[in-house]
Amino acid sequence: MTIHALHQSLLLLLKLWTHIWWNISKGRSALTSQTKF
């Protein structure tokens, strides 16, 4: 595996993780706003 390929896969993982974390935090805020009512 070349350095470039490794770098690309790391970037992809970072993007994926950010996307997942963003969805989880959005879901949590939606849940908390629903329970307030």
PDB file of N, CA, C and O in Angstrom:
ATOM      1  N   MET A   1       0.851  -1.196   0.000  1.00  0.00           N
ATOM      2  CA  MET A   1       0.000   0.000   0.000  1.00  0.00           C
ATOM      3  C   MET A   1       0.889   1.250   0.000  1.00  0.00           C
ATOM      4  O   MET A   1       1.814   1.376   0.803  1.00  0.00           O
ATOM      5  N   THR A   2       0.589   2.151  -0.905  1.00  0.00           N
ATOM      6  CA  THR A   2       1.389   3.361  -0.982  1.00  0.00           C
ATOM      7  C   THR A   2       0.937   4.378   0.060  1.00  0.00           C
ATOM      8  O   THR A   2      -0.144   4.264   0.640  1.00  0.00           O
ATOM      9  N   ILE A   3       1.785   5.367   0.281  1.00  0.00           N
ATOM     10  CA  ILE A   3       1.458   6.416   1.250  1.00  0.00           C
ATOM     11  C   ILE A   3       0.192   7.158   0.809  1.00  0.00           C
ATOM     12  O   ILE A   3      -0.658   7.510   1.627  1.00  0.00           O
ATOM     13  N   HIS A   4       0.088   7.384  -0.502  1.00  0.00           N
ATOM     14  CA  HIS A   4      -1.061   8.110  -1.039  1.00  0.00           C
ATOM     15  C   HIS A   4      -2.360   7.345  -0.792  1.00  0.00           C
ATOM     16  O   HIS A   4      -3.364   7.929  -0.386  1.00  0.00           O
ATOM     17  N   ALA A   5      -2.333   6.048  -1.038  1.00  0.00           N
ATOM     18  CA  ALA A   5      -3.522   5.217  -0.833  1.00  0.00           C
ATOM     19  C   ALA A   5      -3.907   5.205   0.640  1.00  0.00           C
ATOM     20  O   ALA A   5      -5.088   5.252   0.986  1.00  0.00           O
ATOM     21  N   LEU A   6      -2.898   5.142   1.500  1.00  0.00           N
ATOM     22  CA  LEU A   6      -3.139   5.145   2.941  1.00  0.00           C
ATOM     23  C   LEU A   6      -3.781   6.467   3.360  1.00  0.00           C
ATOM     24  O   LEU A   6      -4.715   6.498   4.161  1.00  0.00           O
ATOM     25  N   HIS A   7      -3.259   7.547   2.802  1.00  0.00           N
ATOM     26  CA  HIS A   7      -3.776   8.877   3.099  1.00  0.00           C
ATOM     27  C   HIS A   7      -5.225   9.004   2.658  1.00  0.00           C
ATOM     28  O   HIS A   7      -6.056   9.565   3.373  1.00  0.00           O
ATOM     29  N   GLN A   8      -5.524   8.475   1.465  1.00  0.00           N
ATOM     30  CA  GLN A   8      -6.879   8.531   0.930  1.00  0.00           C
ATOM     31  C   GLN A   8      -7.862   7.772   1.808  1.00  0.00           C
ATOM     32  O   GLN A   8      -8.963   8.248   2.086  1.00  0.00           O
ATOM     33  N   SER A   9      -7.448   6.579   2.241  1.00  0.00           N
ATOM     34  CA  SER A   9      -8.333   5.760   3.074  1.00  0.00           C
ATOM     35  C   SER A   9      -8.544   6.408   4.437  1.00  0.00           C
ATOM     36  O   SER A   9      -9.625   6.309   5.017  1.00  0.00           O
ATOM     37  N   LEU A  10      -7.505   7.074   4.947  1.00  0.00           N
ATOM     38  CA  LEU A  10      -7.641   7.759   6.229  1.00  0.00           C
ATOM     39  C   LEU A  10      -8.619   8.926   6.109  1.00  0.00           C
ATOM     40  O   LEU A  10      -9.428   9.167   7.005  1.00  0.00           O
ATOM     41  N   LEU A  11      -8.533   9.643   4.993  1.00  0.00           N
ATOM     42  CA  LEU A  11      -9.447  10.755   4.760  1.00  0.00           C
ATOM     43  C   LEU A  11     -10.881  10.259   4.660  1.00  0.00           C
ATOM     44  O   LEU A  11     -11.808  10.882   5.179  1.00  0.00           O
ATOM     45  N   LEU A  12     -11.049   9.123   3.980  1.00  0.00           N
ATOM     46  CA  LEU A  12     -12.374   8.539   3.813  1.00  0.00           C
ATOM     47  C   LEU A  12     -12.957   8.135   5.162  1.00  0.00           C
ATOM     48  O   LEU A  12     -14.132   8.367   5.442  1.00  0.00           O
ATOM     49  N   LEU A  13     -12.109   7.523   5.994  1.00  0.00           N
ATOM     50  CA  LEU A  13     -12.547   7.115   7.327  1.00  0.00           C
ATOM     51  C   LEU A  13     -12.959   8.326   8.151  1.00  0.00           C
ATOM     52  O   LEU A  13     -13.960   8.295   8.867  1.00  0.00           O
ATOM     53  N   LEU A  14     -12.176   9.392   8.042  1.00  0.00           N
ATOM     54  CA  LEU A  14     -12.458  10.608   8.791  1.00  0.00           C
ATOM     55  C   LEU A  14     -13.798  11.207   8.367  1.00  0.00           C
ATOM     56  O   LEU A  14     -14.596  11.636   9.201  1.00  0.00           O
ATOM     57  N   LYS A  15     -14.028  11.226   7.045  1.00  0.00           N
ATOM     58  CA  LYS A  15     -15.290  11.752   6.529  1.00  0.00           C
ATOM     59  C   LYS A  15     -16.460  10.916   7.009  1.00  0.00           C
ATOM     60  O   LYS A  15     -17.496  11.445   7.413  1.00  0.00           O
ATOM     61  N   LEU A  16     -16.280   9.595   6.958  1.00  0.00           N
ATOM     62  CA  LEU A  16     -17.335   8.678   7.372  1.00  0.00           C
ATOM     63  C   LEU A  16     -17.655   8.862   8.846  1.00  0.00           C
ATOM     64  O   LEU A  16     -18.822   8.931   9.233  1.00  0.00           O
ATOM     65  N   TRP A  17     -16.612   8.942   9.666  1.00  0.00           N
ATOM     66  CA  TRP A  17     -16.785   9.103  11.104  1.00  0.00           C
ATOM     67  C   TRP A  17     -17.492  10.419  11.430  1.00  0.00           C
ATOM     68  O   TRP A  17     -18.373  10.465  12.288  1.00  0.00           O
ATOM     69  N   THR A  18     -17.092  11.491  10.731  1.00  0.00           N
ATOM     70  CA  THR A  18     -17.715  12.793  10.949  1.00  0.00           C
ATOM     71  C   THR A  18     -19.193  12.738  10.587  1.00  0.00           C
ATOM     72  O   THR A  18     -20.038  13.296  11.287  1.00  0.00           O
ATOM     73  N   HIS A  19     -19.496  12.051   9.474  1.00  0.00           N
ATOM     74  CA  HIS A  19     -20.877  11.918   9.011  1.00  0.00           C
ATOM     75  C   HIS A  19     -21.723  11.157  10.026  1.00  0.00           C
ATOM     76  O   HIS A  19     -22.842  11.560  10.342  1.00  0.00           O
ATOM     77  N   ILE A  20     -21.178  10.055  10.532  1.00  0.00           N
ATOM     78  CA  ILE A  20     -21.889   9.238  11.522  1.00  0.00           C
ATOM     79  C   ILE A  20     -22.112  10.033  12.808  1.00  0.00           C
ATOM     80  O   ILE A  20     -23.210  10.041  13.365  1.00  0.00           O
ATOM     81  N   TRP A  21     -21.044  10.705  13.274  1.00  0.00           N
ATOM     82  CA  TRP A  21     -21.127  11.473  14.513  1.00  0.00           C
ATOM     83  C   TRP A  21     -22.139  12.612  14.381  1.00  0.00           C
ATOM     84  O   TRP A  21     -22.881  12.915  15.316  1.00  0.00           O
ATOM     85  N   TRP A  22     -22.154  13.237  13.198  1.00  0.00           N
ATOM     86  CA  TRP A  22     -23.081  14.334  12.940  1.00  0.00           C
ATOM     87  C   TRP A  22     -24.519  13.845  12.999  1.00  0.00           C
ATOM     88  O   TRP A  22     -25.383  14.503  13.577  1.00  0.00           O
ATOM     89  N   ASN A  23     -24.773  12.674  12.391  1.00  0.00           N
ATOM     90  CA  ASN A  23     -26.119  12.099  12.395  1.00  0.00           C
ATOM     91  C   ASN A  23     -26.557  11.732  13.803  1.00  0.00           C
ATOM     92  O   ASN A  23     -27.713  11.939  14.170  1.00  0.00           O
ATOM     93  N   ILE A  24     -25.635  11.187  14.596  1.00  0.00           N
ATOM     94  CA  ILE A  24     -25.951  10.798  15.967  1.00  0.00           C
ATOM     95  C   ILE A  24     -26.290  12.035  16.809  1.00  0.00           C
ATOM     96  O   ILE A  24     -27.261  12.037  17.566  1.00  0.00           O
ATOM     97  N   SER A  25     -25.483  13.071  16.666  1.00  0.00           N
ATOM     98  CA  SER A  25     -25.730  14.282  17.450  1.00  0.00           C
ATOM     99  C   SER A  25     -27.036  14.949  17.018  1.00  0.00           C
ATOM    100  O   SER A  25     -27.758  15.503  17.846  1.00  0.00           O
ATOM    101  N   LYS A  26     -27.336  14.892  15.719  1.00  0.00           N
ATOM    102  CA  LYS A  26     -28.595  15.458  15.235  1.00  0.00           C
ATOM    103  C   LYS A  26     -29.771  14.659  15.777  1.00  0.00           C
ATOM    104  O   LYS A  26     -30.780  15.232  16.189  1.00  0.00           O
ATOM    105  N   GLY A  27     -29.642  13.337  15.776  1.00  0.00           N
ATOM    106  CA  GLY A  27     -30.687  12.458  16.283  1.00  0.00           C
ATOM    107  C   GLY A  27     -30.924  12.688  17.762  1.00  0.00           C
ATOM    108  O   GLY A  27     -32.063  12.670  18.229  1.00  0.00           O
ATOM    109  N   ARG A  28     -29.840  12.906  18.501  1.00  0.00           N
ATOM    110  CA  ARG A  28     -29.954  13.145  19.941  1.00  0.00           C
ATOM    111  C   ARG A  28     -30.682  14.448  20.216  1.00  0.00           C
ATOM    112  O   ARG A  28     -31.550  14.509  21.087  1.00  0.00           O
ATOM    113  N   SER A  29     -30.332  15.484  19.479  1.00  0.00           N
ATOM    114  CA  SER A  29     -30.979  16.778  19.695  1.00  0.00           C
ATOM    115  C   SER A  29     -32.454  16.707  19.312  1.00  0.00           C
ATOM    116  O   SER A  29     -33.294  17.363  19.928  1.00  0.00           O
ATOM    117  N   ALA A  30     -32.766  15.903  18.286  1.00  0.00           N
ATOM    118  CA  ALA A  30     -34.164  15.731  17.879  1.00  0.00           C
ATOM    119  C   ALA A  30     -34.930  15.000  18.971  1.00  0.00           C
ATOM    120  O   ALA A  30     -36.078  15.330  19.265  1.00  0.00           O
ATOM    121  N   LEU A  31     -34.284  14.003  19.571  1.00  0.00           N
ATOM    122  CA  LEU A  31     -34.931  13.247  20.641  1.00  0.00           C
ATOM    123  C   LEU A  31     -35.182  14.129  21.855  1.00  0.00           C
ATOM    124  O   LEU A  31     -36.260  14.080  22.448  1.00  0.00           O
ATOM    125  N   THR A  32     -34.203  14.929  22.223  1.00  0.00           N
ATOM    126  CA  THR A  32     -34.351  15.781  23.401  1.00  0.00           C
ATOM    127  C   THR A  32     -35.404  16.858  23.172  1.00  0.00           C
ATOM    128  O   THR A  32     -36.128  17.226  24.098  1.00  0.00           O
ATOM    129  N   SER A  33     -35.496  17.368  21.943  1.00  0.00           N
ATOM    130  CA  SER A  33     -36.500  18.394  21.665  1.00  0.00           C
ATOM    131  C   SER A  33     -37.904  17.795  21.666  1.00  0.00           C
ATOM    132  O   SER A  33     -38.878  18.478  21.984  1.00  0.00           O
ATOM    133  N   GLN A  34     -38.002  16.510  21.306  1.00  0.00           N
ATOM    134  CA  GLN A  34     -39.308  15.846  21.310  1.00  0.00           C
ATOM    135  C   GLN A  34     -39.785  15.580  22.739  1.00  0.00           C
ATOM    136  O   GLN A  34     -40.971  15.712  23.042  1.00  0.00           O
ATOM    137  N   THR A  35     -38.855  15.206  23.605  1.00  0.00           N
ATOM    138  CA  THR A  35     -39.244  14.866  24.973  1.00  0.00           C
ATOM    139  C   THR A  35     -39.638  16.108  25.768  1.00  0.00           C
ATOM    140  O   THR A  35     -40.294  15.992  26.803  1.00  0.00           O
ATOM    141  N   LYS A  36     -39.251  17.281  25.305  1.00  0.00           N
ATOM    142  CA  LYS A  36     -39.595  18.513  26.012  1.00  0.00           C
ATOM    143  C   LYS A  36     -41.091  18.805  25.920  1.00  0.00           C
ATOM    144  O   LYS A  36     -41.671  19.376  26.844  1.00  0.00           O
ATOM    145  N   PHE A  37     -41.710  18.417  24.818  1.00  0.00           N
ATOM    146  CA  PHE A  37     -43.116  18.747  24.613  1.00  0.00           C
ATOM    147  C   PHE A  37     -44.064  17.930  25.459  1.00  0.00           C
ATOM    148  O   PHE A  37     -45.278  18.114  25.378  1.00  0.00           O
TER     149      PHE A  37
END
